[in-house]
Amino acid sequence: MKSGLSLIVLALAAAAPSILYAQDKPADKAKAEKPADYEPQIRTTKLSGTFGGQRINYAATIGETIIKNKDGVAEVAVVTTSYVKEPRDPSRPVTFLFNGGPGSGTVWLMMGAFGPKRVAIPGTGVDDGAPPYPIVDNPDALMDVTDVVFIDPPGTGFSHLIGKADPKEYYGVTQDAKLVAEVIRRWLNDNGRWNSPKYLGGESYGTTRSAAVANQLMNATYNDVALNGIILISTVLDFAAGSDTAGNELSFITNLPSMAVTALYHGKATGTSPEAFAEEARQWAIGSYASALLKGQKLRGEERTAIRRELARFTGLSETYLDNADLRVTPGRFYKELLRDRGLTVGRLDSRYTGKDYDSAGEEPDNDPSFYGIDASYTAAINSWSRDGLGFKTDREYQSIGSIGGQWDWRIGGRDTNAYLNVTPYIGQALRENSGLKVLVAQGYYDFATPFFAAEYALSRTGIPQDRISYTYYGAGHMMYIRDEDRSKLSADIRAFIRAR
């Protein structure tokens, strides 16, 4: 889920499978050596709570789904946590959710936004401190409008490969999507929910996964699963829009509006409101700035001077710095430079957060203050809730931010291996071939991991019907649910999306 947590890092450090298994205790290793004997663990707890103003009885089930290879040998244990209203209703909506990374467990969406319990942290710009962390009832959980199933793909949460399973078969855009689609079909079978309205949702790389899983579900040669809605939270679909690779001008355009609202937030720019300043920055970025960047070194004289002046107005950076950067400021440099005069850096996942580096001389920050300010509380909460609250027994460590990104296969469909990953066409095809499908896009203004303008750019391309895509925006970062007001708004927006089917 994120760079410190986000996309999580769209290029997480590589870690061999042996490292993952080194965390296992002997009992787990024994199971891994004998996949034929692997017995899935399933725990169900009957609970009740108030969600959206309604008192609801529900069953919370945490359990393993075993995925076998073509020879019938168990290779993956996928842990899902489902919350199902009782008495059960086969026509009630069900929503499948996952986080990103690749390598991020569903801890963030479950314990931060949509689970019946959440961890309470101080809020924007304040470190989460030391335990104990309050685990409280979450009235913003979606149980009044939909049952919810959280899915942890292998290498995330408690999910893992078994025995001699080859990571190459499961760690990749398409491989992962096929597995998650199979888990969803299995859940529909096991719970008698084939005719329920179905929603799919993810955060960060989880939005990439949503597009790929939708493609697997809706374009299968067997067991085709039609969806009612796709929920994209902090969206990344076209990776060219966020790549800082030398020579790629697109990322400078799509990051500019995020820089503008961040500069405004920290008093380095002037505007009437984040919404108005963001719109002004959008129009300038896609117009004058894009034209200037495409001219490359042919941009000279007064035209270059005018662009530099406006770029300084939007970013809050000095014209001298922008001139030295050739009018092209990467996000990493922006985090360090914007508040250098105050001895502070700004966050990547949430640029409202500030941090203090070892010194102020570097080019990029030492770390992301918007990640290290919240991670310990979420890790403590998911372990406490899963193990003690729901009774899941395991010696495995919960992988909040796993290390599988370095093994990820980013190729899809036999495409050129040098091409940027772009799964947006999957969304377009799904919309064109399913007239009942809708898409909700939720974006934070202060999110550099998945900038809001990059999401808008990707989803406005040719072949993507625009009439069933809706956008909601938040005065927040990548994880807009860490602040009470934004979590409640996000929940209300998704409730309205589901109710409007």
N, C-alpha and C positions, 0 to 999 in steps of 0.2 A: 504494500500500500504506500510506501512513501520513501523518500529519498534519504534520508535518514529514515524515513518511513515511507516514503512515497513511491512513486511509480515503482516502487519504493526506491527504487533506485532502478532506473531503467538499465542499470548495468551493475547489478550487485556483484560483490566480490565472489569469485568462484570458490566453491567448497566441495570437495569430493564426497560421494555418497558415504565413504567410510567415516567421514567426520560426523555425518548425521547419525550413523549407527553407533559411533563411539559414545553417544549419549545414552544408549540403551543400557538397562540393567540386565544381568544374566537371564532373568526370566523372559524378557522380551527377545533376547538373542536366541533363546531356545525355540521360541515361536517362529522367529525369522528363519531358522534352519529347517523347520518342518512346516512349510506352507500348507500341506495337506491337512495338518492338524490344527490350523489356526481357527479358533472359535471367536466369532465376533461378539463384542460386548455391547449390550443394549440396556439402558437404564431409563425408566419412565417414572416421573414424579407428578402427582396431581396437585395443582396449585390454583390460586385465584388472584385476581387483581383488578384494578380499575384503569381502563384505557379509553381515552377519548370520552371520558365521562360515563362509561358503561362498566358495570361490574361483570366480569367474565370468569367462568371456570375454564381451565385449560389443562392439557397434558403436555408436560415438557419432556421430550425424549432425546437423550444423547446416545448415539450408537454408531457402530461401525458398519459400513457397507463394504463387502468384500468383492473386489473386482478380479476376475480370473482371466488368464490368457486363453488363446484358442485351443490349448490342450487341456483346459479345465484346471490349471494350477493357479492357486491364489497368488496374486502379485501386489495388490494394493489394498490397504485398509483406509477407507475414506470416512472420516467422522463428520456426521451431520448432527445439528441440534435443531429440533423442530418444536414449535409451539402451536398447538392445535386446539381450537375452541371445542368445549364439550357442552352438550352432546354433539358428536361429529355430524357435519353437514357436507355431503358429497358435491353440492353445487356452490359451496362457499369458495371465494377466491383463495388462491395460495400463491405466495411470493417466495421465490428462491433468491437468496442473497449470498454474496461472497465479497471478499476484499481483493486487494491487488498484489503489487510486488513486481513480478511474480515472487512469491515467497511470504506473503503476508497472511496471517490468520484472520478469521472473521471477528477477532476480539474487538476491533475498532467499531464496526457497525453494530455488533451485538451488545457490547458493554458501553457504547457511547451514544447510540442513536435509537435502535429499534427493538432491542431485547426488553423483556419485562423488568429486568433490573439493569441499572447502569452505575458506573462509578462517578461520583461527584468530585470534580476538581475545581480549583479556584476560578478558572476562566482566563480570558485573554491576557497574555503578557505576564502571567504569574506562574512561577514554578510549582509543580504539584507536590513538592516537599517530600516528606518521609511518611511511611505507614504508621498507623492503619489508615486506609483510604475508605471513606464512606461508600458502601454499596447500598443504593436506595431504590425504592420503587420508581418505575419509569412510566408515568401516564402518557408519554408520547409514543410508547410502543404502538404498533399498528394492529393489535389484536382485535380491535373493534370492527375493522373492515376486511382483514385477511388473516389467514394462517400464515406463519412464516417459517421457512426452513433455511438455516445457515449452513453453508457447505464449505468445508476446508479441504481443498485439493491436496494431494500428497506433497510432503515437504512443508506444509503449513499446519498450524495448530497441532493436534495430536495425530494427524493423518500421516501415513508413512508407507514406503515400499516394503514388500515382504520377500524374504529369501533372496533369490538371485535375480530379482526383477531388474531389468535394464532401465536406468533413468531416462535414456534416450526415447523410450517408448511412451513416456509420460510428461517429460519436461520440455514443453514447446507449445507454441500458440495453438496449433491444430491438435496435437496430442492431448493437451490439457482440456481443450474444448470437447473433444470426443468423450473423454472420461467423465467430465461434469455432466454432459448430456445423458450419458448412461446412468449416472447416479440419479438424475432427475426422473428418468423413465422408470427406474427401479422404485423410487419413492412413490410415484403415481400408481404403479402396480400394487405395491404393498399396502397402500392406504386407500385404494379404491377412489382415486381422484382424477381419472382421465377426463371427465367432463366438467371439471372445475375451471373457472376462469383462471388463467395462469399469467403470472408476472415474473420478470427476470430483472435482477438489478445488481449493480456492482459499483465499487468506488475505485477510482484511480485506474491501475491496470485491470481492476475488476470491470471497468467499462469496456476495455479491449476484449476481455473474456466474455462479457455479455454479448457483444457483436458476434464473436466466434462461436459461442454456444448457441445463440439464436440460429446461426447458419446451420449448425449440426442438427438442431431440433427440427427446423422447419424445412430443411431440404434433404431429409433422409430418404433413402430408397425404401425404408420400412419404418413403421412406428413414427410417422410424421407427427410432430407436436406443434400445434398452432398456439401462438402467444397472443394475449390481449394487450400486453404492455411491456416496454423495456424502460427501466429506470437507470439513468446514467448520472452518477454523482461524482463530480470532479473528473471531467471526461478527458481521455486521451485515446483518439482513434487513428489519426494521421500523425505518425511519428516524425515526419519531416517538419511539421509545424513547431516542434519543440527541440529539434536537434541543433546543437551549437557547432556542428561540423563546419570547418573552414569552407567558405564558398557558398554556404546555404544562407540566402538572404531572408528566407521566409520567417525564421524564428525571431529575427529582429522586429519584424512587422507584428507578429502575433503576441510578442511579449510587451510591446510598447504600452498598450492600455493598462496592463498590470503595473508597470513602472509608474505610470501617471497617477493612478489612485493611491499607490504606496507613497509617492512623493507628497501627495495632498494630505494623506493621513498624518505624516510626520512633519508637516509644516514646511515642506520644501517646495511646494507648488501652491498656486492659488486657483480656486474654483468654487462654484456655488454649492456643489454636492458631489459625492463619489459617482453617482449615476450620471449626472450631467457631464462631469469631467471625463468619465470613461467613454461616453458617446462622442465627445469632441475628439478624444484621442483615437478612437476607432476610425473616424472619418479621415483624420489626418494621416494615420498610419497606412490605411489602404489606398490613400490618394497620393498626396505630395511626397510622403516619406518612401512609399513603395517605388514610385517613379524615380526618386533620387537614388535609391539603392541599386536599382536595375541599371542605372547609367554607369555605375562603378567609378573608375578613375576619370571618366569623361565629365563627371560632375565638378564644375569649377566656378570660380568667380562669385558673383553676387548670388547666384542660385544656391551654391554650397553654403554661403554665409547665412542665407535666409533659413535653410534647412537646419543648420547648426543652432541658430537662435531659437527656433521653435522646438527643437529637440531638447534644448536646455530648459525651456519653459515647461515641457511635459515631464521630464525626468528629474528635475531638481539638481542636475549635475552641471558643473561649470562648462562653459564653452571651450576652455583650454583642454579640459579632460576629454571632452567629446571630440575635439579636433585630433588629439593624440590617439584616440581610439578609432579614428576614421569614421566617425558617426555611427559606429556599431558597438554597442555595449552588451556584452553577454550578461545573463542574470547573475552569475557568480561575482562578476566585477561590480555589478550594481549593488548587491547585498553589502559589499565592503565599503563602497565609495559614498553611498548616499548620506550616511551619518558619520563619516570618518572624522569630521570636525568635532563631533561629540564623543568620539572614542567608542562608538557602538556599531554593530552590524545589524542587519534585519534578516528575518527568517525566510526560508524557501517555501515551506509548507504554509506558513502564515506570516506575511511580511509585516503584520502589526507587532509581532514579537521582536524584541531586541536582545542582543547578546554582547558580551565583552570578550574580545579575543586576548590572547597572550600579549600582543602588542598591536598597534594600529598601522604598521608599515606594510602588511601583506597585501596581496592582490585580491584574495578571496578569503571568506571567513574560515575560522578553525572548525566550526561545527554549525549545525542548524538549531538555533535556540527554540524554534517552534516545535522541534521534535524532542530534544532532551528535556523540555519543560513538562512533558506529559507521559512519556513512555512507561515509567515505573508503575504508575497507578493503574494503567490498563493491564499490564502483565499480572500484577497482583490480583486484580479483580477477576480476570478470566479464570485463573487457577483456582481462586477461592470459590467462585460460582460453579464451575464445572465439576470440581472434585468434591467440595463439601455440600454445595447446594443441590447438585443434580446426581451426585454419587458415582461419578465416573472414576474408575480405579485404573491407574497406570503408573508405571515408573518413568514413562517418557516425559521429556520436557516439552511444554507447550511452545511452539515456534511462533511467536508474535511477528518477528521479522526473520524469516528463514534465509538460508544461504544458497538457494538453488538458482538464483538469477544468472550466475556465471555459466550454468549448464543449459540455459534456455535456448531452444531452437526458435529463432524469430522468423523463419521463412514460412510462407503459406502458399499452398497450391502450385508448387513448382515454379514460383516466380523467380526473377533475377535475384540472386543472393545479395547483390549490391544495392538493391532497391530499398527505400525506406518502407517499413511496415505501415500499411494502411488498411484497416478493417472496415472503414466507413462504407465501402460498397456493399458489405454484408447487410448493413442497416438499410441501405437503399433497396436492395433486392427484397428484403423481408417486408418493407412497407409497400412495395409495388405488388407483391404477390399475396398480401393479406390485408384486405380492406378494413379489417377490424382492429388492426394493430396501431398503437400509439406509442410515442416516445416522449419521455420527460427528461429534460436536461437540467441538472441543478449545479450551479457554479458559484464559487466564492470569488469576490473581487480581489482578495489579497493572496491568491494562490498562484505561485510560480511553478509548482510541480506540474499542474495541468491548467494553464492559463485559459480564462474564459473566452478570449478572442480566438484562441486556437480551436476550441470546441465549436464555436460559431462558424469559423472558416471551414472546418472539415465537413460539417453537416449542411453547408450551403452549396456543396458541389453538385455538378450535373448528375442526374439519375436518382436523386434523393427527394421524394415528395415532401414538400414543405408544410402542407396543410395539417399534418398530424404530428408535428414536432412542436413541443412547447418548452419554454425556457423559464427557469426561476433563478433569481440572483440573491445573494446574501452578502451582508457586510462582514465577511468572514474569510477564512483561508480554506485550505484543502479539506480540513475536517470541520465543516461549519457547525457540527453538532456539539462542539466543546463549550459553546456559550448557550445559556438557557434559551434566550430569545430566538437564536438561529435554529436550534434543535426543534423548538416548538413550531417554527415556521416551516421547516423542512418536513416535519411530520404532517402538518396540516396540508401542505402542498401535495404530498404523496397520497394522503387520504382522499383529497379531492380528485386526484388523477384516477385512483382506483374506482371511486364511486361513480365517475362519469362514463364508465364503460358502456 
